[in-house]
């Protein structure tokens, strides 16, 4: 067995996209809507293939409603109650196919998924117009045999839904998930997330750009699809992921801090001393101040990986003795409405299309040639 793979593997920061002659004269000529048909699900999707990650801060119902306005997808986190999920999909009939529900493969996860699907089936019988949600089956390590078996079980139970599952980073496991797990979309990425410490704690991972290039070839060869999950630090990274032949691109950190996020926010309130108004950070001491009850604004959000100590304490009564946490917790500034973030990403994609002569997002992979570089941009001033 070859112990060391000497072939160079690259990340988004290691490349730029080479510009090419183009007949496009305006960014408005680039269409970001793509129509999808799937290998197993009879459903189709027409959307902008950008996904908001199913983290409990970003994968929220408010985020989903906002992303629908831009024809983008949100993967709801799995920590909503069954009642809340049933209520959401019962009331949200328009474009609900752009909202995936997330689940794991533990016994409790499967029980919860079953309760949600059964509840929606009952409501569907009453109203005759509710379809079961598409799902994202999400685990940190998609390489164990039980994972594939449980996905296949879910596929047998719900043959009509679109199933996305991961995470993996190698072609052979992509093939395994598609052939034996009957997955429609394979989610690719290990350790590439901004608040993931898997590579530091375990030494395991794969540079995201190379993982997408290699895994997309395997997925497309079987008629499946691929989602690049993690590693996007700026809008240009979405272009690189699509250029590497990803069908969908998922991000959490790009949307963290937006108005539609949930979690532990820090606030400040408008104080007024001697007739001079100023913003004052809220603290346990002034939380009950009468001023704090009137004019407040968000300033920062705690953002953390779903394998972090913070997340496991919140959702699983702490880190089990046989585990280590594989995520970090950071505080990020308030970014405003998610519409501003997604518009920035979509604008970057359209501009990329004009540089490489791609009038459709589906053509990014055909038109992209990467240049390996030692530096991607001038860093004299921080962004």
TILUM-408841 format. One record per residue (C-alpha): x, y, z negated; residue number from 1. Coordinates in nm, 4 decimals. Layout:
# residues N
X X | Y Y | Z Z | pos NUM
...
END
This chain:
# residues 383
X 0.0000 | Y 0.0000 | Z 0.0000 | pos 1
X 0.1233 | Y 0.3478 | Z 0.0872 | pos 2
X 0.1908 | Y 0.5157 | Z -0.2482 | pos 3
X 0.2380 | Y 0.8712 | Z -0.1218 | pos 4
X 0.0456 | Y 1.0304 | Z 0.1644 | pos 5
X 0.2888 | Y 1.2752 | Z 0.3227 | pos 6
X 0.0436 | Y 1.4291 | Z 0.5679 | pos 7
X -0.0255 | Y 1.7898 | Z 0.4754 | pos 8
X -0.3707 | Y 1.8572 | Z 0.3284 | pos 9
X -0.5068 | Y 2.2124 | Z 0.3308 | pos 10
X -0.7484 | Y 2.4328 | Z 0.1404 | pos 11
X -0.9418 | Y 2.7410 | Z 0.2526 | pos 12
X -0.6622 | Y 2.9678 | Z 0.1315 | pos 13
X -0.4108 | Y 2.7905 | Z 0.3557 | pos 14
X -0.5666 | Y 2.8866 | Z 0.6892 | pos 15
X -0.7158 | Y 3.1601 | Z 0.9009 | pos 16
X -0.9451 | Y 3.1205 | Z 1.2023 | pos 17
X -0.7877 | Y 3.2062 | Z 1.5364 | pos 18
X -0.9920 | Y 3.4656 | Z 1.7345 | pos 19
X -1.0986 | Y 3.3774 | Z 2.0880 | pos 20
X -1.2416 | Y 3.5595 | Z 2.3892 | pos 21
X -1.6121 | Y 3.6172 | Z 2.3444 | pos 22
X -1.9041 | Y 3.7358 | Z 2.5538 | pos 23
X -2.0929 | Y 3.8424 | Z 2.2410 | pos 24
X -2.1190 | Y 4.2185 | Z 2.2101 | pos 25
X -2.3030 | Y 4.2393 | Z 1.8772 | pos 26
X -2.3246 | Y 4.0509 | Z 1.5492 | pos 27
X -2.7017 | Y 4.0476 | Z 1.5971 | pos 28
X -2.6550 | Y 3.7977 | Z 1.8819 | pos 29
X -2.5325 | Y 3.5288 | Z 1.6406 | pos 30
X -2.8120 | Y 3.3003 | Z 1.5187 | pos 31
X -2.7612 | Y 3.1463 | Z 1.1756 | pos 32
X -3.0760 | Y 2.9329 | Z 1.1813 | pos 33
X -3.0094 | Y 2.5677 | Z 1.2524 | pos 34
X -3.2580 | Y 2.2871 | Z 1.3184 | pos 35
X -3.1802 | Y 1.9541 | Z 1.1534 | pos 36
X -3.3086 | Y 1.6021 | Z 1.2036 | pos 37
X -3.1879 | Y 1.3316 | Z 0.9680 | pos 38
X -3.0750 | Y 0.9723 | Z 0.9876 | pos 39
X -3.3213 | Y 0.8285 | Z 0.7356 | pos 40
X -3.5762 | Y 1.0921 | Z 0.6362 | pos 41
X -3.8406 | Y 1.1594 | Z 0.9026 | pos 42
X -3.8471 | Y 1.5225 | Z 0.7910 | pos 43
X -3.6768 | Y 1.8052 | Z 0.9741 | pos 44
X -3.5307 | Y 2.1300 | Z 0.8421 | pos 45
X -3.5005 | Y 2.4691 | Z 1.0062 | pos 46
X -3.2867 | Y 2.6937 | Z 0.7880 | pos 47
X -2.9698 | Y 2.8897 | Z 0.7323 | pos 48
X -2.7522 | Y 2.6019 | Z 0.6037 | pos 49
X -2.6270 | Y 2.7719 | Z 0.2882 | pos 50
X -2.7079 | Y 2.6164 | Z -0.0487 | pos 51
X -2.7026 | Y 2.7618 | Z -0.3992 | pos 52
X -2.5484 | Y 2.5070 | Z -0.6356 | pos 53
X -2.7566 | Y 2.3179 | Z -0.8899 | pos 54
X -2.5810 | Y 2.4650 | Z -1.1951 | pos 55
X -2.8116 | Y 2.5695 | Z -1.4776 | pos 56
X -2.7125 | Y 2.9348 | Z -1.4344 | pos 57
X -2.7550 | Y 2.9545 | Z -1.0552 | pos 58
X -2.9951 | Y 2.6752 | Z -0.9537 | pos 59
X -3.3012 | Y 2.8570 | Z -1.0856 | pos 60
X -3.6582 | Y 2.8944 | Z -0.9653 | pos 61
X -3.6156 | Y 3.2707 | Z -0.9305 | pos 62
X -3.3057 | Y 3.2075 | Z -0.7188 | pos 63
X -3.4993 | Y 2.9595 | Z -0.5053 | pos 64
X -3.7753 | Y 3.2116 | Z -0.4395 | pos 65
X -3.5191 | Y 3.4725 | Z -0.3364 | pos 66
X -3.3210 | Y 3.2346 | Z -0.1124 | pos 67
X -3.6393 | Y 3.1268 | Z 0.0648 | pos 68
X -3.6769 | Y 3.4874 | Z 0.1820 | pos 69
X -3.3463 | Y 3.4413 | Z 0.3656 | pos 70
X -3.4233 | Y 3.0861 | Z 0.4869 | pos 71
X -3.1485 | Y 2.9464 | Z 0.2625 | pos 72
X -3.1620 | Y 2.6439 | Z 0.0318 | pos 73
X -3.1470 | Y 2.6272 | Z -0.3482 | pos 74
X -3.0814 | Y 2.3105 | Z -0.5453 | pos 75
X -3.2720 | Y 2.3441 | Z -0.8724 | pos 76
X -3.0798 | Y 2.2272 | Z -1.1774 | pos 77
X -3.2012 | Y 1.9107 | Z -1.3466 | pos 78
X -3.2651 | Y 2.0605 | Z -1.6892 | pos 79
X -3.6094 | Y 2.2041 | Z -1.6214 | pos 80
X -3.8922 | Y 2.0125 | Z -1.7876 | pos 81
X -4.0993 | Y 1.7828 | Z -1.5650 | pos 82
X -4.3988 | Y 2.0086 | Z -1.6283 | pos 83
X -4.2107 | Y 2.3163 | Z -1.5059 | pos 84
X -4.0902 | Y 2.1383 | Z -1.1922 | pos 85
X -4.4373 | Y 2.0021 | Z -1.1140 | pos 86
X -4.5893 | Y 2.3446 | Z -1.1675 | pos 87
X -4.3285 | Y 2.5090 | Z -0.9430 | pos 88
X -4.3739 | Y 2.2768 | Z -0.6461 | pos 89
X -4.7512 | Y 2.2720 | Z -0.6895 | pos 90
X -4.7686 | Y 2.6502 | Z -0.6660 | pos 91
X -4.4835 | Y 2.6964 | Z -0.4166 | pos 92
X -4.6285 | Y 2.5369 | Z -0.1018 | pos 93
X -4.4651 | Y 2.7726 | Z 0.1488 | pos 94
X -4.1161 | Y 2.6600 | Z 0.2557 | pos 95
X -4.0800 | Y 2.4278 | Z -0.0434 | pos 96
X -3.8617 | Y 2.2094 | Z 0.1796 | pos 97
X -3.5868 | Y 2.4675 | Z 0.1168 | pos 98
X -3.5872 | Y 2.3816 | Z -0.2546 | pos 99
X -3.4145 | Y 2.0573 | Z -0.3555 | pos 100
X -3.4674 | Y 1.9072 | Z -0.6999 | pos 101
X -3.1491 | Y 1.7734 | Z -0.8598 | pos 102
X -3.1072 | Y 1.4531 | Z -1.0552 | pos 103
X -2.8364 | Y 1.2252 | Z -1.1831 | pos 104
X -2.8453 | Y 0.8452 | Z -1.1877 | pos 105
X -2.8675 | Y 0.7716 | Z -1.5604 | pos 106
X -3.1716 | Y 0.5911 | Z -1.6958 | pos 107
X -3.3135 | Y 0.9141 | Z -1.8396 | pos 108
X -3.2534 | Y 1.0981 | Z -1.5110 | pos 109
X -3.4430 | Y 0.8336 | Z -1.3129 | pos 110
X -3.7273 | Y 0.8358 | Z -1.5671 | pos 111
X -3.7562 | Y 1.2119 | Z -1.5381 | pos 112
X -3.7469 | Y 1.2006 | Z -1.1575 | pos 113
X -4.0219 | Y 0.9356 | Z -1.1597 | pos 114
X -4.2389 | Y 1.1478 | Z -1.3896 | pos 115
X -4.1987 | Y 1.4485 | Z -1.1599 | pos 116
X -4.2720 | Y 1.2567 | Z -0.8414 | pos 117
X -4.5753 | Y 1.0836 | Z -0.9951 | pos 118
X -4.7062 | Y 1.4154 | Z -1.1230 | pos 119
X -4.6713 | Y 1.5720 | Z -0.7806 | pos 120
X -4.8383 | Y 1.2729 | Z -0.6167 | pos 121
X -5.1391 | Y 1.3183 | Z -0.8477 | pos 122
X -5.1544 | Y 1.6906 | Z -0.7701 | pos 123
X -5.1122 | Y 1.6118 | Z -0.4029 | pos 124
X -5.4155 | Y 1.3848 | Z -0.4103 | pos 125
X -5.6143 | Y 1.6708 | Z -0.5620 | pos 126
X -5.5069 | Y 1.9393 | Z -0.3166 | pos 127
X -5.4025 | Y 1.7263 | Z -0.0183 | pos 128
X -5.1162 | Y 1.9593 | Z 0.0743 | pos 129
X -4.8249 | Y 1.8925 | Z -0.1620 | pos 130
X -4.5251 | Y 1.6990 | Z -0.0344 | pos 131
X -4.2611 | Y 1.5456 | Z -0.2585 | pos 132
X -3.9467 | Y 1.7586 | Z -0.2902 | pos 133
X -3.6195 | Y 1.6750 | Z -0.1246 | pos 134
X -3.3564 | Y 1.5805 | Z -0.3808 | pos 135
X -2.9895 | Y 1.6291 | Z -0.4590 | pos 136
X -2.8392 | Y 1.3319 | Z -0.6448 | pos 137
X -2.5404 | Y 1.4813 | Z -0.8191 | pos 138
X -2.2630 | Y 1.3162 | Z -1.0195 | pos 139
X -1.9056 | Y 1.4236 | Z -1.0795 | pos 140
X -1.7630 | Y 1.0923 | Z -0.9542 | pos 141
X -1.9425 | Y 0.9397 | Z -0.6571 | pos 142
X -1.7056 | Y 0.6446 | Z -0.6278 | pos 143
X -1.8641 | Y 0.3903 | Z -0.8617 | pos 144
X -2.0756 | Y 0.1051 | Z -0.7303 | pos 145
X -2.3710 | Y 0.1826 | Z -0.9564 | pos 146
X -2.4046 | Y 0.5241 | Z -0.7965 | pos 147
X -2.4605 | Y 0.3774 | Z -0.4513 | pos 148
X -2.7064 | Y 0.1173 | Z -0.5812 | pos 149
X -2.9128 | Y 0.3777 | Z -0.7659 | pos 150
X -2.9266 | Y 0.6053 | Z -0.4610 | pos 151
X -3.0505 | Y 0.3138 | Z -0.2505 | pos 152
X -3.3169 | Y 0.2462 | Z -0.5145 | pos 153
X -3.4352 | Y 0.6086 | Z -0.4946 | pos 154
X -3.4405 | Y 0.5887 | Z -0.1140 | pos 155
X -3.6572 | Y 0.2760 | Z -0.1306 | pos 156
X -3.8986 | Y 0.4530 | Z -0.3670 | pos 157
X -3.9222 | Y 0.7739 | Z -0.1616 | pos 158
X -3.8381 | Y 0.6944 | Z 0.2026 | pos 159
X -3.9795 | Y 1.0212 | Z 0.3355 | pos 160
X -3.7631 | Y 1.2706 | Z 0.1436 | pos 161
X -3.4277 | Y 1.4174 | Z 0.2440 | pos 162
X -3.1603 | Y 1.2841 | Z 0.0085 | pos 163
X -2.8301 | Y 1.4630 | Z -0.0481 | pos 164
X -2.5793 | Y 1.2882 | Z -0.2732 | pos 165
X -2.2199 | Y 1.3198 | Z -0.3944 | pos 166
X -1.9575 | Y 1.4111 | Z -0.4773 | pos 167
X -1.6871 | Y 1.2330 | Z -0.2774 | pos 168
X -1.3878 | Y 1.3477 | Z -0.0718 | pos 169
X -1.2814 | Y 1.0555 | Z 0.1477 | pos 170
X -1.4232 | Y 0.9190 | Z 0.4743 | pos 171
X -1.4677 | Y 0.5609 | Z 0.3539 | pos 172
X -1.6944 | Y 0.6719 | Z 0.0687 | pos 173
X -1.8919 | Y 0.8980 | Z 0.3001 | pos 174
X -1.9552 | Y 0.5926 | Z 0.5159 | pos 175
X -2.0528 | Y 0.3864 | Z 0.2124 | pos 176
X -2.3082 | Y 0.6429 | Z 0.0979 | pos 177
X -2.4605 | Y 0.6734 | Z 0.4447 | pos 178
X -2.4642 | Y 0.3043 | Z 0.5368 | pos 179
X -2.5534 | Y 0.1418 | Z 0.2040 | pos 180
X -2.6912 | Y 0.4334 | Z 0.0033 | pos 181
X -2.9003 | Y 0.5562 | Z 0.2975 | pos 182
X -2.8070 | Y 0.9170 | Z 0.2217 | pos 183
X -2.8987 | Y 1.1901 | Z 0.4705 | pos 184
X -2.6440 | Y 1.4492 | Z 0.3527 | pos 185
X -2.3195 | Y 1.3636 | Z 0.1738 | pos 186
X -2.1864 | Y 1.6248 | Z -0.0666 | pos 187
X -1.8081 | Y 1.6647 | Z -0.0465 | pos 188
X -1.5802 | Y 1.8260 | Z -0.3037 | pos 189
X -1.3922 | Y 1.7190 | Z -0.6172 | pos 190
X -1.2205 | Y 1.9777 | Z -0.8329 | pos 191
X -1.2665 | Y 2.2671 | Z -0.5911 | pos 192
X -1.5225 | Y 2.4606 | Z -0.7970 | pos 193
X -1.4258 | Y 2.7868 | Z -0.9658 | pos 194
X -1.5170 | Y 2.6629 | Z -1.3153 | pos 195
X -1.4135 | Y 2.3005 | Z -1.2627 | pos 196
X -1.1007 | Y 2.1668 | Z -1.4367 | pos 197
X -1.1172 | Y 1.8083 | Z -1.3068 | pos 198
X -0.7874 | Y 1.8431 | Z -1.1212 | pos 199
X -0.6176 | Y 1.9750 | Z -1.4361 | pos 200
X -0.7679 | Y 1.7180 | Z -1.6742 | pos 201
X -0.7529 | Y 1.4111 | Z -1.4485 | pos 202
X -0.5026 | Y 1.4861 | Z -1.1730 | pos 203
X -0.7672 | Y 1.3800 | Z -0.9208 | pos 204
X -0.8888 | Y 1.5861 | Z -0.6247 | pos 205
X -0.8508 | Y 1.6698 | Z -0.2564 | pos 206
X -0.7957 | Y 2.0054 | Z -0.0822 | pos 207
X -1.1388 | Y 2.1159 | Z 0.0328 | pos 208
X -1.0701 | Y 2.2118 | Z 0.3947 | pos 209
X -0.9033 | Y 1.8808 | Z 0.4770 | pos 210
X -1.1716 | Y 1.6886 | Z 0.2881 | pos 211
X -1.4442 | Y 1.8551 | Z 0.4959 | pos 212
X -1.2635 | Y 1.7966 | Z 0.8270 | pos 213
X -1.1983 | Y 1.4290 | Z 0.7553 | pos 214
X -1.5324 | Y 1.3507 | Z 0.5921 | pos 215
X -1.7428 | Y 1.5335 | Z 0.8508 | pos 216
X -1.5910 | Y 1.3177 | Z 1.1218 | pos 217
X -1.7006 | Y 1.0073 | Z 0.9306 | pos 218
X -2.0490 | Y 1.1438 | Z 0.8585 | pos 219
X -2.1185 | Y 1.2611 | Z 1.2127 | pos 220
X -1.9903 | Y 0.9351 | Z 1.3566 | pos 221
X -2.2753 | Y 0.7592 | Z 1.1765 | pos 222
X -2.5398 | Y 1.0219 | Z 1.2487 | pos 223
X -2.5264 | Y 1.1669 | Z 0.8971 | pos 224
X -2.4636 | Y 1.5192 | Z 0.7700 | pos 225
X -2.2174 | Y 1.6786 | Z 0.5303 | pos 226
X -2.2340 | Y 1.9534 | Z 0.2687 | pos 227
X -1.9130 | Y 2.1260 | Z 0.1618 | pos 228
X -1.9497 | Y 2.1841 | Z -0.2125 | pos 229
X -1.7147 | Y 2.4258 | Z -0.3865 | pos 230
X -1.4061 | Y 2.6288 | Z -0.3079 | pos 231
X -1.5726 | Y 2.9397 | Z -0.1606 | pos 232
X -1.4259 | Y 3.2540 | Z -0.3115 | pos 233
X -1.5441 | Y 3.5016 | Z -0.0478 | pos 234
X -1.7706 | Y 3.5122 | Z 0.2600 | pos 235
X -1.4859 | Y 3.4127 | Z 0.4927 | pos 236
X -1.4614 | Y 3.0739 | Z 0.3213 | pos 237
X -1.8134 | Y 2.9892 | Z 0.4381 | pos 238
X -1.6978 | Y 3.0497 | Z 0.7962 | pos 239
X -1.3972 | Y 2.8239 | Z 0.7389 | pos 240
X -1.6179 | Y 2.5479 | Z 0.5969 | pos 241
X -1.8540 | Y 2.5629 | Z 0.8945 | pos 242
X -1.5510 | Y 2.5789 | Z 1.1235 | pos 243
X -1.4288 | Y 2.2563 | Z 0.9611 | pos 244
X -1.7578 | Y 2.0955 | Z 1.0769 | pos 245
X -1.9596 | Y 2.1167 | Z 0.7559 | pos 246
X -2.3339 | Y 2.1116 | Z 0.8256 | pos 247
X -2.4197 | Y 2.2823 | Z 0.4942 | pos 248
X -2.2086 | Y 2.4880 | Z 0.2539 | pos 249
X -2.2869 | Y 2.5017 | Z -0.1190 | pos 250
X -2.1597 | Y 2.7551 | Z -0.3705 | pos 251
X -2.2243 | Y 2.8384 | Z -0.7327 | pos 252
X -1.9701 | Y 3.1068 | Z -0.8193 | pos 253
X -2.0646 | Y 3.3304 | Z -0.5262 | pos 254
X -2.4180 | Y 3.3596 | Z -0.6698 | pos 255
X -2.3285 | Y 3.3566 | Z -1.0396 | pos 256
X -2.4028 | Y 3.6923 | Z -1.2001 | pos 257
X -2.6928 | Y 3.7732 | Z -0.9698 | pos 258
X -3.0186 | Y 3.9021 | Z -1.1167 | pos 259
X -3.1935 | Y 3.5720 | Z -1.0493 | pos 260
X -2.9526 | Y 3.3690 | Z -1.2648 | pos 261
X -3.0505 | Y 3.2269 | Z -1.6020 | pos 262
X -2.8360 | Y 3.1792 | Z -1.9091 | pos 263
X -2.6595 | Y 3.3863 | Z -2.1707 | pos 264
X -2.6538 | Y 3.7450 | Z -2.0496 | pos 265
X -2.4778 | Y 4.0329 | Z -2.2175 | pos 266
X -2.6695 | Y 4.3628 | Z -2.2199 | pos 267
X -2.6174 | Y 4.7291 | Z -2.2906 | pos 268
X -2.8793 | Y 4.9886 | Z -2.3773 | pos 269
X -2.9205 | Y 5.3564 | Z -2.3130 | pos 270
X -2.8361 | Y 5.5373 | Z -2.6347 | pos 271
X -2.8864 | Y 5.9067 | Z -2.6974 | pos 272
X -2.6845 | Y 6.1040 | Z -2.9492 | pos 273
X -2.7110 | Y 6.4822 | Z -2.9698 | pos 274
X -2.9060 | Y 6.4835 | Z -2.6449 | pos 275
X -2.6278 | Y 6.3065 | Z -2.4534 | pos 276
X -2.7357 | Y 5.9720 | Z -2.3018 | pos 277
X -2.4763 | Y 5.6959 | Z -2.2643 | pos 278
X -2.4748 | Y 5.3207 | Z -2.2215 | pos 279
X -2.3956 | Y 5.1332 | Z -2.5404 | pos 280
X -2.3066 | Y 4.7604 | Z -2.5546 | pos 281
X -2.5638 | Y 4.5587 | Z -2.7431 | pos 282
X -2.4409 | Y 4.3603 | Z -3.0421 | pos 283
X -2.6077 | Y 4.1664 | Z -3.3245 | pos 284
X -2.5943 | Y 4.4926 | Z -3.5218 | pos 285
X -2.7946 | Y 4.6993 | Z -3.2719 | pos 286
X -3.0099 | Y 4.4304 | Z -3.1100 | pos 287
X -3.3049 | Y 4.5493 | Z -3.3191 | pos 288
X -3.2394 | Y 4.9157 | Z -3.2575 | pos 289
X -3.5490 | Y 5.0842 | Z -3.1167 | pos 290
X -3.3452 | Y 5.2162 | Z -2.8237 | pos 291
X -3.2439 | Y 4.8635 | Z -2.7293 | pos 292
X -3.6078 | Y 4.7696 | Z -2.6840 | pos 293
X -3.6684 | Y 5.0311 | Z -2.4167 | pos 294
X -3.3963 | Y 5.0802 | Z -2.1538 | pos 295
X -3.1518 | Y 4.7930 | Z -2.1155 | pos 296
X -2.9488 | Y 4.6450 | Z -1.8350 | pos 297
X -2.7479 | Y 4.3269 | Z -1.7796 | pos 298
X -2.3704 | Y 4.3619 | Z -1.7769 | pos 299
X -2.2186 | Y 4.0116 | Z -1.7831 | pos 300
X -2.3172 | Y 3.6458 | Z -1.7617 | pos 301
X -2.1542 | Y 3.3397 | Z -1.9154 | pos 302
X -2.0796 | Y 3.1060 | Z -1.6250 | pos 303
X -1.9551 | Y 2.7539 | Z -1.6865 | pos 304
X -1.8995 | Y 2.4210 | Z -1.5195 | pos 305
X -2.1613 | Y 2.1531 | Z -1.5756 | pos 306
X -1.8923 | Y 1.9217 | Z -1.7164 | pos 307
X -1.7661 | Y 2.1886 | Z -1.9554 | pos 308
X -1.7903 | Y 2.1689 | Z -2.3327 | pos 309
X -2.0396 | Y 2.4557 | Z -2.3161 | pos 310
X -2.2753 | Y 2.2665 | Z -2.0838 | pos 311
X -2.2441 | Y 1.9343 | Z -2.2643 | pos 312
X -2.3115 | Y 2.0990 | Z -2.6001 | pos 313
X -2.6176 | Y 2.2681 | Z -2.4525 | pos 314
X -2.7631 | Y 1.9644 | Z -2.2764 | pos 315
X -2.6045 | Y 1.6493 | Z -2.4222 | pos 316
X -2.5387 | Y 1.7222 | Z -2.7913 | pos 317
X -2.1699 | Y 1.7790 | Z -2.7310 | pos 318
X -1.8780 | Y 1.5993 | Z -2.5677 | pos 319
X -1.8902 | Y 1.2243 | Z -2.6258 | pos 320
X -1.5843 | Y 1.0772 | Z -2.8011 | pos 321
X -1.4824 | Y 0.8809 | Z -2.4934 | pos 322
X -1.4904 | Y 1.1926 | Z -2.2684 | pos 323
X -1.3030 | Y 1.5141 | Z -2.2141 | pos 324
X -1.4666 | Y 1.8297 | Z -2.0869 | pos 325
X -1.3803 | Y 1.9059 | Z -1.7237 | pos 326
X -1.5024 | Y 2.2610 | Z -1.6891 | pos 327
X -1.4398 | Y 2.6085 | Z -1.8221 | pos 328
X -1.6583 | Y 2.8954 | Z -1.9362 | pos 329
X -1.5979 | Y 3.2465 | Z -1.8034 | pos 330
X -1.7719 | Y 3.5806 | Z -1.8324 | pos 331
X -1.8507 | Y 3.7459 | Z -1.5006 | pos 332
X -1.9922 | Y 4.0922 | Z -1.4247 | pos 333
X -2.3508 | Y 4.1490 | Z -1.3179 | pos 334
X -2.3713 | Y 4.1493 | Z -0.9362 | pos 335
X -2.7195 | Y 4.2818 | Z -0.8713 | pos 336
X -2.9859 | Y 4.1099 | Z -0.6634 | pos 337
X -2.8993 | Y 3.7836 | Z -0.4902 | pos 338
X -3.0196 | Y 3.9443 | Z -0.1663 | pos 339
X -2.7097 | Y 4.1630 | Z -0.1668 | pos 340
X -2.4796 | Y 3.8632 | Z -0.2072 | pos 341
X -2.6462 | Y 3.6525 | Z 0.0605 | pos 342
X -2.6566 | Y 3.9438 | Z 0.3040 | pos 343
X -2.2813 | Y 3.9856 | Z 0.2579 | pos 344
X -2.2269 | Y 3.6162 | Z 0.3324 | pos 345
X -2.4597 | Y 3.6150 | Z 0.6332 | pos 346
X -2.2996 | Y 3.9313 | Z 0.7701 | pos 347
X -1.9567 | Y 3.7701 | Z 0.7420 | pos 348
X -2.0778 | Y 3.4618 | Z 0.9273 | pos 349
X -2.2254 | Y 3.6680 | Z 1.2102 | pos 350
X -1.9020 | Y 3.8635 | Z 1.2403 | pos 351
X -1.7042 | Y 3.5370 | Z 1.2506 | pos 352
X -1.9279 | Y 3.4193 | Z 1.5324 | pos 353
X -1.8426 | Y 3.7250 | Z 1.7413 | pos 354
X -1.4701 | Y 3.6727 | Z 1.6836 | pos 355
X -1.4758 | Y 3.3116 | Z 1.8059 | pos 356
X -1.7547 | Y 3.3339 | Z 2.0641 | pos 357
X -2.0083 | Y 3.1236 | Z 1.8734 | pos 358
X -2.3647 | Y 3.2414 | Z 1.9290 | pos 359
X -2.5058 | Y 2.9694 | Z 1.7002 | pos 360
X -2.3849 | Y 2.8493 | Z 1.3635 | pos 361
X -2.3940 | Y 2.4938 | Z 1.4956 | pos 362
X -2.1153 | Y 2.5929 | Z 1.7374 | pos 363
X -1.8697 | Y 2.7095 | Z 1.4700 | pos 364
X -1.7053 | Y 2.3672 | Z 1.4561 | pos 365
X -1.6585 | Y 2.3552 | Z 1.8331 | pos 366
X -1.5174 | Y 2.7058 | Z 1.8543 | pos 367
X -1.2886 | Y 2.7103 | Z 1.5500 | pos 368
X -0.9136 | Y 2.6639 | Z 1.5668 | pos 369
X -0.7318 | Y 2.7035 | Z 1.2344 | pos 370
X -0.3922 | Y 2.8660 | Z 1.1894 | pos 371
X -0.1885 | Y 2.7487 | Z 0.8920 | pos 372
X -0.0576 | Y 3.0541 | Z 0.7058 | pos 373
X 0.1427 | Y 3.1438 | Z 0.3980 | pos 374
X -0.0822 | Y 3.4421 | Z 0.3166 | pos 375
X -0.4374 | Y 3.5128 | Z 0.4287 | pos 376
X -0.4613 | Y 3.8853 | Z 0.3511 | pos 377
X -0.2923 | Y 4.1958 | Z 0.2144 | pos 378
X -0.3126 | Y 4.1936 | Z -0.1664 | pos 379
X -0.1688 | Y 4.5377 | Z -0.2412 | pos 380
X -0.5063 | Y 4.6438 | Z -0.3806 | pos 381
X -0.7299 | Y 4.4058 | Z -0.5759 | pos 382
X -1.0640 | Y 4.3325 | Z -0.4083 | pos 383
END
